[in-house]
Structures are given as structure tokens and as C-alpha cells.
Amino acid sequence: MLNKLNPWKSQNQPSSLRDRKIQIQSQEVPSHIAIIMDGNGRWAKKRSLPRVAGHHEGMKVVRKITRLANELGVKTLTLYAFSTENWKRPKMEVDFLMKLPEEFLGSFLPELVEENVRVTMMGNTDQLPAHTLKAVKKAMVDTKENTGLVLNFALNYGSRVEILQAVKQVLNDCENGKLDKENLNEEVFSSYLMTSDLEDPDLLIRTSGEIRLSNFMLWQLAYTEFFFTDVLWPDFSEEHFIEAVEVFQSRQRRFGGV
């Protein structure tokens, strides 16, 4: 049965698209989908526009894909919004990216609240501008009681930093007697990561034709299904998202077994 989110669904979508959604929902829907949203700059360059125009267009796609993921019954959608390496970009571009959460959440938050979406964030907050952090924290507070889709932003996030921080905390807890090193296993170590309250992703989508992880969830993606597409993020449509889920559903996940 289709999710009853009528305000979020296009009333004029082609019947073939509706049929594909119904077919997807009749099978196992990936519980956690992670997306590396790549290609904003190239999208803008192809149109002789400044790079920030691509980021602004990409923000519109975030809204569209969030709505669709919620409609399909995805439990968690993690979006790689800003990496620890992105600080190397030109200051004007970084400043613009730091303003996007305010604009995005400022206009989209009422819908997220209404549609039972819970906003979370993973990443180090120390370097984030106060106005960026304020917008994200407001969204997290306003949606904390929601029980539907978890919209998780990876903001100032880097997987190597995350793992190193976890290792340091494990060492501290062993030294302080809070953890016996003999009890350390994958499950315990995962509890020290920024995703401790989330399941590992079932499906990773990366746009723009790049085929690498770019320091994203290196521990968590151990058995994730990957879907790479040449489509630039601002051109990523509902059809492309549905295709990725259909490919996921066509694969056999054996997790090392037979």
C-alpha cells in the first residue's frame, strides 16, 4: 500500500512511475540509504554559472528525494552534505555552503515536522559557523519527537576522523575501567561511532560518475550495496532514485555466506 503522504506526492506523475513505486513497496525497501551528492559544480560549469548556483539547485533535489524516500518507507536517509576536506574550497563557496542549511531548513522544516521526519546530524560541530549550527539544532529540536524517516546530514564529517575519535574513546574507556578490551568487538566498536543509533546503510548512491567513497562511512559501508551513476546531482530525479532502489532489490545480499 502506498504511504499516505498525499501533500508530498505529485498529482500528475506518470502512471508508470506510480506503478514502479508500488512494485518497490511490495518488496524489501532498503532501510537506510546513504547518498554522496556529487556534481553540483560541474552542473553549474556546463551552464556557465557560478559553482554556488549548482549547490542551490542541488538543494532542491534534496527536498525532492527526501519526500520520495519518506513515501517509499525508507527509515533513514543520510546525505553527505559537507566533508572535512571541503574546507579546502574557495572561501566564497564554503560560506555559501554554510548558509544552505539555514535556507533549506528555514523553508522545508514545517513540511518535515508535518510529515513526521526527524532531522539528525553527524560530524564535528566545532568548526561550523554559529548560524549554521543554530539552524541545524533548531531542526533537530523541532523534530526530535518525530518517528518517521530519519533525515541524517553528514556535515563537517570525515570517516577517518570519526574512526580515530572512536579509537581514542575506546582507549580511554579501557584505561578508566569502563571497558574490558577482551569485550571489544565490532558491535561494541560501532557504538562509539557517530552512527551508533543508526543501522548501517543498505544502499549507497553516488552521483556524477565518480567511483570512490571520499572518506564517507568507511566502517559502516562494509556490506552496503553500491549504485554509481553519471547523472550530476542537480539532475538526479525521482526516476533515478527509483532505479537505484530497483537495482538494490535485484541483488542477492549474502553477507559473506552462500
N, C-alpha and C positions, 0 to 999 in steps of 0.2 A: 504494500500500500504506500502511496506517495505521502511524504511528510506534509502535514497541514500547515504550510508556510505560504499561504496564498499571496500576502503582500510582497514576498520576495521573489515570486515566480513570474516570469514573463507570461502575459496572457496571449501572446502571439507567437510563441515558439513553435517551430515546425513539429508536426506530428512525429516525424522520425526521431527528433531529439527527445520528445516525451517518451517514446517507446524505448529508447536506449536507457533512459533514466529508470524506467520501470524494470527493465531487464537487469540492470545493475543492482537494484534494490532487492531483486529476487535471489541474489547470490550473496556471497560474503563480501561485504564492503570493507575496504581497509580501515581499520580503527584509527590509525594515526598516519597522516600524510605529511611529509616534510617537503618544502619547496625551496630550491635555490633560484631566486628570481633574478635572472641574468639577462642582459641585453638592452637595458634602458638607454645607455649611452650610444650604442650602435644604432638603435632605433632612431634616436634624435639626429645623429650624424647623417644617416641616409636621407633625412628630410631637411638637411642644412639648418637644423635647430640647435640651440644650446643643450648640453647634456641634461641640465635640470628639467628641460621640457620632457625628456624621456622618463625621468623619475616621477614627474607629476602624472604622466599618462599611466605609468605602471601602478600608481596608487589606485587609479580607477579599476584596474584589473583585480587588485587585492579585494576590493569590495565585491566584485562580481564572483570571484572564486570562493570567497568566504560564504556568500549566500548559497552557492551551489553545493559546497561541501556540507553545509548545515542541512540542506534539503535532502541530500543523499543519505544522511545518517552517519557521516564521519564523526568520530568522537573528538579527535584532536587534529588541528591544522597548525603546523609550525612553519613560520615564514622567516627565512634568513634575510633580515632587513638591513643589518649593518654589521660588518665583521670588524674584528680588532685590527685588521690590515687596512680597512677603508679609511683610516685616519691619514693615510699617505696621500690621499687625493687632494686636489686643489681646495684651498680653504673655502672658496665660494660654494663649491659643490658640497662640501661637508656641512657648511652652515645651512644650506638648503635642505639637505637630508635630515638634519636635526630639527628642522621646522615641520617636516612632513607629519610626524606623529600628532602634533597639535592640530594640523589641518584635517588629517584623516579622522582622528578620534573625535575632534570637535563636531564634525558633521555626521559621522557614522555611529557615534556612541548611542544615541537614542534608539536606533534600529537594533543595535547589538543587545541593548537592555531588553527591548520588547521581544526579541526572538530568542531569549534565554541563552545567549552566548556569553561565555566567561573569558575575559581577557587576562592573559598572563604574560610574563616576560622572563627570558633568561639571558644572562650576560652581566658584565660588571658595570655597575652604575656610577662608579667614582668619576669617570671621565665625561659622563653625559652632562650637557648643559642643564641648568635648573629648570628651564621652561620645558625641555623635552621630558625630563623625569617627572615633572608635575603633571603633564598631560597623560603619561602612561599610568602613573599612580592613581590618578582620578578614575581612569577607565577600569583599573583593577578593583578599586574600592566599589565603584558603582555597579560592577557586575559580579562581585565575589559570591553572591548567593545564587547565581545562575547555575543551572545543572545541565545545560545542553553542550553544544560544541565548545571546546576549549580553543581559543584563538591565541596561540603562543608566538610572541615575537622574539626572535633571536636578535638582540640589539646590543651592539658592542660585545659580540660573542665570538670566541675563538675556542675551538675544541682542545687544542694543546694546552692553552691556559687553564681551561676547565679541568683537564685531567691532572695537570700539575698541582692545582689548588686542592683537588681531591686527595692526591697522594700526600701532600703536606698535612692535611687534616687527619688522614689515616695514621700517619706517623705520630702526630701529636696525641691522638686518642690512644695509641698503643703505649706511648711514653707515660701518659697520665692514668693508665689503667682502665680506660673506658672501653678499650677493645683489645681482645686477645688475638695476636697475629695468626694463631692457629685457626681462628674462626673466620679469617678473611677469605671470602670467595667472590665470585662475580656478582652475586646478588647484593652482598654487603657493600662491595665497592661501588656498585651502581647507586646505592643510597647516598653516596657522597657527591654525586654529580648534580648539576643544575636541573636535570630532568628526573630527579628522584621520585616525583609524584606522577610521572607520565610513563606510559608504555613506550617501548622502543618503536620507531616508525616501521610500518609495514611497507610503505611505498615512498620512495624519494623521486621527486621530479626536478630535473634541471633544464632550464630553457637556454636558448641562444647557441646551441651546438657545441658548447664546451663539455668535455667529458672528464671531469675531475670533481673532487669533493670540496676543495678550497677550505680546508680546516673546519669542516662542518660536521658535528656529531660523529666523530670518528669511532668512538666506543659504541654508540647507540645503533650505528648502521651496519653492524656486523652481519646480520642476516636479513637486511632490508632488500626489497626488490627495487631496482633502479630503472627509471624511464628518462631517457635523454631525447630532447627534441631540438631541431634547428630553429624553431619559432622563437622570436625575440619576446621577452616578457610582455611588453605593451600590446603585442598582437596575440597573446595567449587567450584563447576563447573558451567558452563552455564546452564546445566540441572537443578541443584539445584536452581539456581536463578529463572529460568522459572517456576519451580514447586511452588516456593513461590508466584510468581505473579498469577499463576493459582489458587492457594488456595484463595488468596485475591479476585480474580474475582468470585469465587464460593460462597462468603459470602454475606449476606444481611446486609448492614450498615444502622441502623435505628436511630442512634444518640439519643437514649432515647425515640424515638417515637414507633409507631406500624406499 
